[in-house]
């Protein structure tokens, strides 16, 4: 049974940093595209960052230069380092694992709140 467990969310002041972690189990982690999504109140869930293999990364424009996604294929964990946080980064952050023809999985989400 696939399982994704996020951690690291919390309350931080604008300009601060947080590091999110997502530990995966029950999947062949290294072949999955891993992504971080977020959902702000009243808004649709959006893709923030994704990583394919070990080093191919993509970011939504609003976080480029501030967020860094990385993965450890030994620990089966994906990370999102978030620096220079802004109030508009507030939302629930979800970890996602996706593999073509095998479907995708979601974590339970972790709340990030950035105060101004």
ZIMOUR-V902819 format. One line per field, one symbol per residue. ss: DSSP state (h for helix, s for strand, l for the rest). phi: phi as a letter, one per 30 degrees, with the letter a starting at -180 (. if undefined). psi: psi as a letter, one per 20 degrees, with the letter a starting at -180 (. if undefined). Layout:
# ZIMOUR-V902819
ss: ???
phi: ???
psi: ???
This chain:
# ZIMOUR-V902819
ss: llsssssllssssllllsssssssslllhhhlsssssssllllllssssssslllsssslhhhlllssssssllllssssssllllhhhlssssssssslllsssslllssssssl
phi: .dbbbdajdlcbdejdbbbcbbccbibdedccdcbccbbdeibddbdcabbcicbdbbbdedceiccbcabbdddhbcbbdcchdbedddlccccbbbbeicibbbddjbdbbccc
psi: pqppoqrirapqqpiaqqoqqopqqjqngiiqpqqpqqoqpjrqpqpgqqppchioqqqqhiipihqpqrqoigilqqqoporlqqhiipapppqpppppiiarqqaiqppppoq.
